[in-house]
Amino acid sequence: MEDKKDEVLAYIRANPGCLSSGVNDAVRRKASWADWIFTRRDIDALIQEGLVEERLYRGMSMFYPVNEQ
């Protein structure tokens, strides 16, 4: 499956506080059952690179872009 980190990052920047399911719907359009896994992998890579921050709210992971200063 192709890497869509740039699209994932753009979506998170445009929609701070989004859930991985929202990112997946926008970037991969739910084309297959495995898409959520690939989307989450891209998000995890962005977190490791320091571009995205994961915050837990009532048991849900919400994603925010890291402020670039």
N, C-alpha and C positions, 0 to 999 in steps of 0.2 A: 504494500500500500504506500502511496506516495506521501511524502512529508509535506504537511500544510501548515507549518509553524507560523509562517508570515501571515497567512489568512487568519489563523487562530489568534495571534497577537493583535492584529488589526481589529478583530471583533471584540476582544476583551477591552481594548482601549476605547472603542466606541460605546461599549456597554459595561461599564464597571459594575461589579457585583453580580455578574451573570453566573449561571450554573453550567456545568459541563454539558448538560443536555441541550441547553440553549445554544451553546457554541457548536455542538454537533449538528443540530438542526440547521443552523445558518451556513456552516462550512461544508458539511458533507451531505446534507439534505436526506439523512436517514436512508442512504442507499442500501445498506446491509446491516445485519445485526452486529457485525464486528466493528462498524464505524465508531461506536462509542469508545471502544478500547483504543483505537488509533487516535481519536481526539484526546482522550485522557493522557495518552503517551506524549502527544505534542505539548499539552499543558504542563505535564511534569517536567519535560525538557526545558520549557520556558521558565519554570520555577527554579530549576537548577542553574540556569543562566542568569538568574537575578532580574528577569524582565517582568515577571508576574508574581504576585503574592496570593497565597491561599489563606482565607479566613473562614473559620467555622462559625456558623450562625444557626442555632437550634438544630444541630446535627447535620447541617448541609454545608458542603464546601462551596464557597463563593470566591470568585477570582477577580483580582484588581490589578491594574497595571502598576508597576513600581514607578514612582515619580522620578523623572529624569531631571536632575538639576545641574 
